[in-house]
């Protein structure tokens, strides 16, 4: 495990084109793919099952 003294944090720099793409996708996101829909369902099942395990 790395010591905190050895961690180097560098800022991420974005070009104007990067920002334009980011905000365009944020404002008009693409439709989710079948793979993303399946991942969301899997996540929901995991969370729902975990909630049941935590009930008293």
C-alpha positions in Angstrom: 0.0 0.0 0.0 1.4 3.4 -1.0 2.2 5.9 1.7 0.3 9.2 1.5 3.6 11.0 1.1 4.2 9.2 -2.2 0.8 10.2 -3.7 1.1 12.7 -6.5 -2.2 14.5 -7.4 -2.2 16.1 -10.8 -5.1 18.2 -12.1 -6.9 17.0 -15.2 -6.9 19.6 -17.9 -9.7 19.8 -20.5 -9.6 21.4 -23.9 -12.5 23.6 -25.0 -13.6 20.7 -27.3 -13.6 18.4 -24.2 -15.9 20.8 -22.3 -18.2 21.2 -25.3 -18.6 17.5 -25.6 -19.1 17.1 -21.8 -21.9 19.6 -21.7 -23.5 18.4 -24.9 -23.7 14.9 -23.5 -24.9 16.1 -20.2 -27.7 18.1 -21.8 -28.6 15.4 -24.4 -27.4 12.0 -23.2 -27.6 9.1 -25.5 -30.2 6.3 -24.9 -28.8 3.6 -22.6 -27.6 0.4 -24.4 -28.9 -3.0 -23.5 -25.7 -3.7 -21.6 -26.2 -0.5 -19.5 -29.8 -1.5 -18.9 -28.7 -5.0 -17.7 -26.1 -3.5 -15.5 -28.6 -1.2 -13.9 -31.0 -4.1 -13.2 -28.1 -6.2 -11.7 -27.2 -3.3 -9.5 -30.8 -2.8 -8.4 -31.0 -6.5 -7.5 -27.8 -6.3 -5.5 -29.0 -3.2 -3.6 -32.5 -4.7 -3.0 -31.0 -7.9 -1.6 -28.6 -6.0 0.6 -31.5 -4.0 2.0 -33.3 -7.2 2.9 -30.2 -8.6 4.7 -30.0 -5.4 6.8 -33.6 -5.4 8.0 -34.2 -6.3 11.7 
